[in-house]
Amino acid sequence: MLMDTDFKDSLINAQSVEEFMDLINQKEAAQKAKEEEKEEAQKEFTGTYRLLAVTACPTGIAHTYMSAEALEEKVKQMGITIIVETDGSGGTKNAPIAKEIEECEAIIVAADKNVEMARFDGKPVIQVKVADGINKAEELINEALSGNAPIYHTDHASTTVESESDESVGRQIYKHLMNGVSHMLPFVIGGGILIALAFLFDDYTIDPSNFGKNTPLAAFFKTAGDTAFGFMLPILAGYISMSISDRPGLAVGFVGGALASQGNSGFLGALVAGVAAGYLMKGLRKLFDYLPDAFEGLKPVLLYPFFGLLLMALLMTFIINPPVAAINTALTNALNSMGGSSKIILGMLLGGMMTVDMGGPINKAAYVFGTASIASGNYDIMAAVMISGMVPPLAIALATFFFKNRFTEKEQQTTLTNIIMELSFITEGSIPFAASDPLHILPACVVGSIVGMFGLALLKKPLK
């Protein structure tokens, strides 16, 4: 809703809380009616869509919908019909049916995680980063309709999502990892907030060694948060594995993640387990293809789970866990033994990484490192990551509010949007500004994140 400049202006100019809430309710009602009208129009549409598109980002919050909106707006200007599927945090929406896929001329997949691709077998498909859907919409559309788009082919007779594409190995691994991270995020965010509430409502003086569970209310929040955190590693490994080898890899990855947790190899062990489980199951699937057709029904219910889990347990117990657990223990000890100055330096580095590409691979690497630190019981690192991710949209909001003469009227209207994005830990609100003037915006945001780190260090108070 906040992408609508007129709506943002009306919120800013609201004279009372009641008027503010009424504006939101009216907008929600209008948006719901518009979506229903769009769905009805699609149902009644008897022609063919020239283009199909799929947009997806690891978190499924910002880039997914920004990319979809950019493509829809551009094709409208060009007089081309398109249907865009969004694979966001709320699930898949606007998915095309088989007839629409068959009749379209080409397909654009702008995604930073794996999406269901087997349905596009034999069609011209362009696979790009989700950011390209935002920044290169017209270029992608022209390329898709040029007749030069590569024909997509699945690598297995089943519904596997793997493809014979020109993507580099690094890019493919990144997408697999982000698939695990995106499914893990709700457990991290929800569990983290519950644990924070436990500390907020607890009384440290009752029993410092049991801080977080001294009162019944705090104990409730802490138990719920810890339970959510307990699913973090199995979910991460399971969905990395599923991204690589489709559904047969899910159970094997889950067990690998659980064994990583029990074997003290932690977040790093779960990452390795997910990748190992995925390629293990991919190998088993190819091996079992040589079995007679009579065994086809036994594969998903017996052969894949039994041999997959058995081999995964052996890999984790004797090959992966011992060295990775040693590395994880050394890393945890190093973080716990860091003095204040060392943590500030590390925080500055992570702050720069969170800001430099605003939601890209470097940003996600810093976030994953912060999450790994949480899994090891070190919360300072994630605090640095959170602060740094909130600085860019806040800086943009303050700049557009206090220095209006430096920005266009359209840019000034993003103030409220960026404040809300800052409070929601969504760095992507700064992307339009960084894209238009990267030499000035990016260094300023990086420096701002580093300054935010110093503020965090000054505000932090020891518990003892």
Disulfide bonds with the S-S distance in Angstrom:
none
